[in-house]
Amino acid sequence: MNRRTNSYGPMQKTRAYTGIILRLQKGRSRQLQLTIFTKESGILYVYAPKGKKGYNQGFGSFMAFSPITFDAWERDHVLFMGEYESHRSTILDALTWDYYVYTQMFVEMVLAIIPAGEPDERIYELIGCYSRAIASRNVRVATIIAGWQLTACAGYMPDTAAAQVYMGPGTDGRKTYYLSDERENMQPVPLPSAVRQLWQTLLTYSWQKTDTIQLPRNQLAFLEHLLYSYVEELSGRQLKCRKLIEEGKKV
């Protein structure tokens, strides 16, 4: 494809991408910034220029967890979207606020521990499985399962048989867990074999299964708390959605 010129000046050659939209944010004047996990380049931040009649360079509207194919060109290290085709997902429209927050937690975990610009077929497939699962399954459970599998795909596969867990104060003073060989001045947390088995089950869960798995309430709650603590430990930053989820459970 040859170089062309538009209102932004000379364009680089365009490149075709296939991906899943993770997040939409207002960008610069008359633009929308899309965070997309692509097959070709992993996480990309792409600006969609807006014309007088809307985003009129393609087909379909933008929505999180929607599959999208698009062309993009780069200028001053910034990606701009050209022609696109987005198959708008209506999944989020049907979710309650509490379940919606869980979907945003999953996106936040992806962005926290997966470097931008690095393709990974396993993570791309996991995001696809998750986006389909939340349409018909418990969103909280799907988020916990996908979250643990995300850590494994990112190279942080916990040893469920031997991992040691410690409990202590987090950076904001709240109780948090740490996966570590040893933590001074922290209380070790006993992990019964049933918890370790459930942990392994979540990590190896097949999204193609139609049968249900047994999820004892207390064990699942512990593994959920441990997941968020682990992602915060790996990324070195707090998960904003964690507070929203915890506050929702108090209501």
C-alpha positions as CSV (number, residue, x, y, z in Angstrom):
1,M,0.0,0.0,0.0
2,N,1.4,3.4,-1.0
3,R,1.9,6.4,1.2
4,R,-1.0,8.8,1.2
5,T,-1.7,12.2,2.7
6,N,-4.6,13.2,4.9
7,S,-5.3,16.1,7.4
8,Y,-2.5,14.8,9.6
9,G,0.1,15.0,6.9
10,P,2.1,12.2,5.2
11,M,1.1,8.8,6.3
12,Q,3.2,5.7,6.8
13,K,2.1,2.5,5.1
14,T,-0.9,1.0,6.8
15,R,-0.9,-2.4,8.4
16,A,-3.8,-4.8,8.9
17,Y,-4.8,-6.0,12.4
18,T,-7.3,-8.4,14.0
19,G,-8.1,-7.9,17.6
20,I,-10.5,-7.5,20.5
21,I,-11.4,-4.1,22.0
22,L,-10.5,-3.9,25.7
23,R,-11.1,-0.3,26.5
24,L,-12.3,3.0,25.0
25,Q,-11.3,6.4,26.3
26,K,-11.7,10.0,25.0
27,G,-8.5,11.1,23.4
28,R,-7.5,14.3,21.7
29,S,-10.0,16.6,20.0
30,R,-12.5,14.6,18.0
31,Q,-10.7,11.4,18.6
32,L,-11.3,8.2,20.6
33,Q,-8.4,6.1,22.0
34,L,-9.0,2.4,21.7
35,T,-7.0,-0.2,23.7
36,I,-7.0,-3.3,21.5
37,F,-5.4,-6.7,22.0
38,T,-4.3,-7.8,18.6
39,K,-3.1,-11.1,17.2
40,E,-0.3,-9.4,15.4
41,S,1.2,-7.1,18.1
42,G,-0.6,-7.7,21.4
43,I,-1.8,-4.6,23.2
44,L,-2.1,-1.5,21.0
45,Y,-3.3,2.0,21.7
46,V,-5.0,3.3,18.6
47,Y,-6.6,6.7,17.9
48,A,-9.8,6.6,15.9
49,P,-10.2,10.0,14.1
50,K,-13.7,11.4,14.2
51,G,-15.3,13.2,11.3
52,K,-18.3,15.4,11.1
53,K,-20.5,12.4,10.7
54,G,-18.9,10.2,13.3
55,Y,-16.4,7.4,12.9
56,N,-17.2,7.1,9.2
57,Q,-14.1,5.2,8.0
58,G,-15.5,1.8,8.7
59,F,-18.4,-0.5,9.6
60,G,-19.9,-0.9,13.1
61,S,-19.6,0.9,16.4
62,F,-17.0,0.5,19.1
63,M,-17.6,-1.4,22.3
64,A,-15.5,-3.3,24.8
65,F,-15.0,-7.0,24.1
66,S,-16.0,-6.5,20.4
67,P,-13.9,-8.2,17.8
68,I,-12.5,-5.8,15.3
69,T,-10.4,-5.8,12.1
70,F,-8.7,-2.6,11.1
71,D,-5.9,-0.9,9.3
72,A,-3.6,1.4,11.2
73,W,-0.9,3.8,10.3
74,E,1.8,5.4,12.5
75,R,2.8,9.1,12.8
76,D,5.2,10.3,15.5
77,H,5.0,6.9,17.2
78,V,1.2,7.2,17.5
79,L,-1.2,4.8,15.8
80,F,-4.2,6.0,13.9
81,M,-7.0,3.8,12.7
82,G,-8.0,3.8,9.1
83,E,-10.7,1.5,7.7
84,Y,-12.2,-0.9,10.2
85,E,-15.0,-3.4,10.7
86,S,-16.2,-3.8,14.3
87,H,-18.8,-6.4,15.2
88,R,-20.3,-4.6,18.2
89,S,-20.8,-6.8,21.3
90,T,-23.9,-6.3,23.3
91,I,-22.6,-8.3,26.3
92,L,-21.9,-5.3,28.5
93,D,-25.4,-3.9,27.9
94,A,-27.0,-6.8,29.8
95,L,-24.8,-6.7,32.8
96,T,-25.5,-5.3,36.2
97,W,-23.1,-2.7,37.6
98,D,-21.5,-5.3,39.9
99,Y,-20.8,-7.7,37.0
100,Y,-19.7,-4.8,34.8
101,V,-17.0,-3.9,37.4
102,Y,-15.7,-7.5,37.2
103,T,-15.2,-7.2,33.4
104,Q,-13.2,-4.0,34.0
105,M,-11.2,-5.8,36.6
106,F,-10.2,-8.4,34.0
107,V,-9.2,-5.6,31.6
108,E,-7.2,-3.9,34.3
109,M,-5.3,-7.1,35.1
110,V,-4.5,-7.6,31.4
111,L,-3.1,-4.1,31.2
112,A,-1.2,-4.4,34.5
113,I,0.9,-7.5,33.7
114,I,1.0,-7.8,30.0
115,P,3.5,-5.5,28.2
116,A,2.2,-3.5,25.3
117,G,3.3,-4.5,21.8
118,E,4.1,-8.1,22.5
119,P,1.9,-10.6,20.7
120,D,0.8,-13.8,22.5
121,E,-1.7,-16.2,20.9
122,R,-2.6,-17.8,24.2
123,I,-3.6,-14.5,25.8
124,Y,-5.5,-13.5,22.7
125,E,-7.4,-16.8,22.8
126,L,-8.0,-16.3,26.6
127,I,-9.5,-12.9,26.1
128,G,-11.8,-14.4,23.4
129,C,-12.9,-17.2,25.7
130,Y,-13.6,-14.7,28.5
131,S,-15.6,-12.4,26.3
132,R,-17.8,-15.3,25.2
133,A,-18.1,-16.8,28.7
134,I,-19.4,-13.6,30.4
135,A,-22.4,-13.7,28.1
136,S,-23.7,-16.9,29.6
137,R,-21.8,-17.7,32.8
138,N,-21.2,-16.2,36.2
139,V,-19.1,-13.1,35.4
140,R,-17.3,-13.1,38.8
141,V,-16.3,-16.8,38.5
142,A,-15.2,-16.3,34.8
143,T,-13.1,-13.3,35.9
144,I,-11.4,-15.3,38.7
145,I,-10.6,-18.2,36.4
146,A,-9.4,-16.0,33.5
147,G,-7.4,-13.9,35.9
148,W,-5.4,-16.9,37.2
149,Q,-4.9,-18.2,33.7
150,L,-3.7,-14.8,32.6
151,T,-0.9,-14.9,35.2
152,A,0.1,-18.3,33.9
153,C,0.1,-17.1,30.3
154,A,2.2,-14.1,31.4
155,G,4.9,-16.4,32.8
156,Y,3.9,-16.3,36.4
157,M,2.5,-19.8,36.8
158,P,2.1,-20.4,40.5
159,D,3.2,-23.8,41.9
160,T,-0.2,-24.7,43.5
161,A,1.3,-27.7,45.3
162,A,4.1,-25.9,47.1
163,A,3.4,-22.2,47.0
164,Q,3.7,-20.4,50.3
165,V,1.2,-17.6,51.1
166,Y,1.7,-14.9,53.6
167,M,-0.7,-12.2,54.9
168,G,0.2,-8.7,55.8
169,P,-0.7,-5.0,55.2
170,G,-0.7,-3.7,51.7
171,T,0.5,-0.3,50.6
172,D,-2.9,1.2,51.5
173,G,-2.9,-0.6,54.9
174,R,-5.6,-3.2,54.0
175,K,-5.0,-6.9,54.4
176,T,-3.3,-8.5,51.4
177,Y,-1.6,-11.7,50.5
178,Y,1.9,-12.4,49.2
179,L,3.2,-15.4,47.3
180,S,6.7,-15.8,48.5
181,D,9.3,-18.3,49.9
182,E,9.5,-16.3,53.1
183,R,8.2,-13.0,54.4
184,E,9.6,-11.6,57.7
185,N,7.1,-10.3,60.2
186,M,4.2,-11.7,58.2
187,Q,1.8,-14.5,59.2
188,P,1.9,-17.6,57.0
189,V,-1.5,-18.7,55.7
190,P,-2.3,-22.4,55.8
191,L,-3.5,-23.8,52.5
192,P,-5.6,-26.9,52.9
193,S,-5.2,-29.5,50.1
194,A,-8.8,-28.7,48.9
195,V,-7.8,-25.1,48.3
196,R,-4.7,-26.1,46.4
197,Q,-6.7,-28.5,44.3
198,L,-9.3,-25.9,43.4
199,W,-6.5,-23.4,42.6
200,Q,-5.1,-25.9,40.2
201,T,-8.5,-26.6,38.7
202,L,-9.0,-22.9,37.9
203,L,-5.6,-22.7,36.3
204,T,-6.2,-25.7,34.1
205,Y,-9.9,-25.1,33.4
206,S,-11.1,-25.7,29.8
207,W,-13.4,-23.0,28.5
208,Q,-15.0,-25.6,26.2
209,K,-16.4,-27.5,29.2
210,T,-20.2,-27.5,29.6
211,D,-20.3,-29.3,33.0
212,T,-20.1,-27.3,36.2
213,I,-17.3,-27.4,38.7
214,Q,-17.7,-27.4,42.5
215,L,-16.7,-23.9,43.9
216,P,-17.0,-23.8,47.7
217,R,-17.8,-20.2,48.6
218,N,-15.0,-19.6,51.1
219,Q,-12.3,-21.2,49.0
220,L,-13.3,-19.2,45.9
221,A,-13.4,-16.0,47.9
222,F,-9.8,-16.7,49.2
223,L,-8.5,-17.4,45.7
224,E,-10.2,-14.3,44.4
225,H,-8.4,-12.2,47.1
226,L,-5.2,-14.0,46.5
227,L,-5.5,-13.3,42.7
228,Y,-5.8,-9.5,43.1
229,S,-3.0,-9.4,45.6
230,Y,-0.8,-11.5,43.3
231,V,-1.4,-9.2,40.3
232,E,-0.7,-6.1,42.4
233,E,2.5,-7.8,43.6
234,L,3.6,-8.6,40.1
235,S,2.7,-5.2,38.6
236,G,3.7,-3.0,41.6
237,R,0.5,-1.0,41.4
238,Q,-2.9,-1.1,42.9
239,L,-5.9,-2.4,41.0
240,K,-8.5,0.4,41.0
241,C,-11.4,-2.0,40.4
242,R,-10.5,-4.0,43.5
243,K,-11.9,-1.2,45.8
244,L,-15.1,-1.1,43.8
245,I,-15.5,-4.9,44.0
246,E,-14.9,-4.9,47.8
247,E,-17.3,-2.1,48.4
248,G,-19.9,-3.8,46.3
249,K,-19.7,-6.9,48.5
250,K,-20.4,-4.8,51.6
251,V,-23.7,-3.6,50.3
